[in-house]
Amino acid sequence: TPQMLDVIRETIEKTGDSTLHEPGMRRGYRRTGRFTPVRMPVFVSFTSSLDRIPPAAYVIPPRDTAAVRLLRLHGIRVDRSDSAWSARGEAFTIDSIIRAARPFQGHRETSLKGRWGRALQGFPAGSFIVSTAQPLGTLVVYLLEPESEDGFVTWNVFDASLKKGDRFPVRKVLDMSRRGRGRVRRTSTTSLPITIRNQ
């Protein structure tokens, strides 16, 4: 249930010249520096409906350069393998694909249901490696988990690779220090679950 709180709003005004542009503003509008409180409903707490413990890294196929470009635009470090390799990890099998009936912000939101399976994973040369052991590691999880409510799946980044019964293109590696070995030892910035979906 939302609380009624005062939220500070800045007054925006037209410039009278549609060629003028201020960063972060629509053409023809500018900030005024005048702020006023506006009372509105605000959701201040949420209940998690799905949590995930971060893996050591996510691995993206060499073909998915659009996802890599977006990650880098978010300030996330992405490395690339120079040879084929293997590691213990997890792959997500897609059981169902749910698409929104109506477009929202130019996208048809998508969600997946499926199951994770743990096994030795093989990766080709040129695979992109996204470690969670970086300052934006939590954001990495939120963007790349297939069941996240606001990640790359939601915003159609992986649409071309989604097919019922197939594996989701992004896989998890549980321990980057033991490539090609069988034993699993988790190495990540945190062993605490990260919420990727709220009620």
Secondary structure, DSSP 8 states (H G I E B T S, - for coil): --EEEEEEEEEEEE-S-TT---TTS-TTEEEEEEEEEEEEEE-----EEEEE---SEEEE-TT-HHHHHHHHHTT---EE-SS-EEEEEEEEEEEEEEE-SS-BTTB--EEEEEEEEEEEEEE-TT-EEEESSSTTHHHHHHHH-TT-TTSTTTTTTTGGG--TTSB-S-EEES-GGGTT-S-----SS--S-EEEEE-
